[in-house]
């Protein structure tokens, strides 16, 4: 079963949305994790609200620290603005998704970020499960 790790700086927005969306669409066919290079104290409330609009409750999630073990376990590591702070291991597949940061943004600004992530997650899933 493929394993995907989503990484952003705070693990409070983009990577949490990506993990929830991939987990939802994959329906148990992909192992999904998310982490942050500098985890925040809590999820972005606008991100939680934007996901709830899609029927996905991420309110019980919390930002998790990025570990070398998580990177080593993953088949695909998708970074979202963590720059040089993401560990690199040869032989892993890395993708860098350039996405606006939802930090400090309201729901109207978060929705298009969520929708862009959803489009990318669906394409990734098609590729992984081909």
Phi and psi in degrees as a GROMACS rama.xvg file:
@    title "Ramachandran Plot"
@    xaxis  label "Phi"
@    yaxis  label "Psi"
@TYPE xy
-64.8281  148.199  UNK-2
-123.327  130.317  UNK-3
-121.706  135.127  UNK-4
-118.878  123.428  UNK-5
-100.593  130.064  UNK-6
-129.505  129.189  UNK-7
-136.531  -179.247  UNK-8
-64.4362  -56.0338  UNK-9
-98.011  -11.204  UNK-10
52.3004  38.702  UNK-11
-121.421  -3.74453  UNK-12
-144.72  -91.0973  UNK-13
-55.3691  -51.8246  UNK-14
-67.3141  -32.3781  UNK-15
-68.1887  -42.4177  UNK-16
-63.4103  -44.4596  UNK-17
-61.8228  -44.0005  UNK-18
-63.8139  -44.5859  UNK-19
-64.4571  -41.6085  UNK-20
-67.8493  -43.9059  UNK-21
-65.9993  -42.7974  UNK-22
-59.4462  -42.355  UNK-23
-63.8683  -51.5335  UNK-24
-69.9713  -32.5385  UNK-25
-76.2494  -23.3233  UNK-26
49.0648  50.2111  UNK-27
86.1898  1.44219  UNK-28
-92.7435  -4.64599  UNK-29
-139.598  138.509  UNK-30
-84.5724  127.448  UNK-31
-124.388  133.35  UNK-32
-136.397  160.399  UNK-33
-140.56  155.924  UNK-34
-159.392  167.619  UNK-35
-130.691  144.968  UNK-36
-72.1586  -26.6688  UNK-37
-140.237  76.9756  UNK-38
-57.0936  140.27  UNK-39
-77.6317  178.339  UNK-40
-80.1885  -28.1645  UNK-41
-156.758  168.247  UNK-42
-71.9139  153.299  UNK-43
-65.9765  121.214  UNK-44
-58.6696  -33.9345  UNK-45
-67.8602  -32.3368  UNK-46
-67.9564  -44.5216  UNK-47
-58.8001  -43.9472  UNK-48
-65.8879  -42.0951  UNK-49
-62.8305  -37.7833  UNK-50
-72.3598  -35.5193  UNK-51
-61.6716  -32.2982  UNK-52
-59.4953  -26.8322  UNK-53
-94.1128  3.72918  UNK-54
83.0157  15.9481  UNK-55
-109.696  116.445  UNK-56
-93.7936  107.426  UNK-57
-109.653  15.6265  UNK-58
-64.2784  -22.3713  UNK-59
-90.198  -6.78694  UNK-60
-73.1677  163.995  UNK-61
-149.455  152.743  UNK-62
-63.44  134.862  UNK-63
-119.441  144.791  UNK-64
-73.775  145.846  UNK-65
-74.3121  128.905  UNK-66
-122.273  154.569  UNK-67
-62.5161  -35.9528  UNK-68
-59.6404  -41.5594  UNK-69
-64.4526  -40.6263  UNK-70
-66.4757  -44.1888  UNK-71
-63.6696  -33.0847  UNK-72
-74.5224  -23.7389  UNK-73
-79.9787  144.801  UNK-74
-84.9494  -36.2273  UNK-75
-129.369  129.374  UNK-76
-114.001  120.969  UNK-77
-113.324  115.95  UNK-78
-96.9834  150.68  UNK-79
-137.791  68.2941  UNK-80
87.5905  23.505  UNK-81
-95.7676  -2.49613  UNK-82
58.1444  -134.783  UNK-83
-77.7905  -2.91956  UNK-84
-80.5432  -7.77317  UNK-85
-84.9491  128.749  UNK-86
-66.3197  147.531  UNK-87
-117.145  130.079  UNK-88
-124.796  127.455  UNK-89
-57.6972  144.896  UNK-90
90.5245  -8.97386  UNK-91
-89.0441  151.349  UNK-92
-92.995  122.299  UNK-93
-113.324  136.026  UNK-94
-126.517  142.224  UNK-95
-118.211  112.823  UNK-96
-94.5997  115.182  UNK-97
-79.9158  110.273  UNK-98
-136.062  146.891  UNK-99
-62.4528  148.201  UNK-100
-87.2518  123.545  UNK-101
-77.8201  -3.7564  UNK-102
-55.9902  127.835  UNK-103
75.4559  3.45515  UNK-104
-95.2834  153.959  UNK-105
-85.7634  175.916  UNK-106
-56.7015  -40.6675  UNK-107
-62.8605  -30.8518  UNK-108
-82.3887  -27.868  UNK-109
-77.4821  -33.7979  UNK-110
-54.1253  -49.9449  UNK-111
-65.5548  -30.0999  UNK-112
-66.6168  -46.2322  UNK-113
-57.4823  -45.6552  UNK-114
-67.3041  -36.7246  UNK-115
-65.4454  -42.3234  UNK-116
-61.8518  -42.3925  UNK-117
-60.2397  -43.4638  UNK-118
-60.365  -45.3438  UNK-119
-67.8883  -38.5993  UNK-120
-64.3275  -42.5072  UNK-121
-62.7502  -41.0843  UNK-122
-65.7642  -41.4621  UNK-123
-61.339  -43.8935  UNK-124
-62.014  -43.6188  UNK-125
-58.2061  -41.0739  UNK-126
-68.2607  -43.108  UNK-127
-67.6104  -38.8703  UNK-128
-100.601  -10.9202  UNK-129
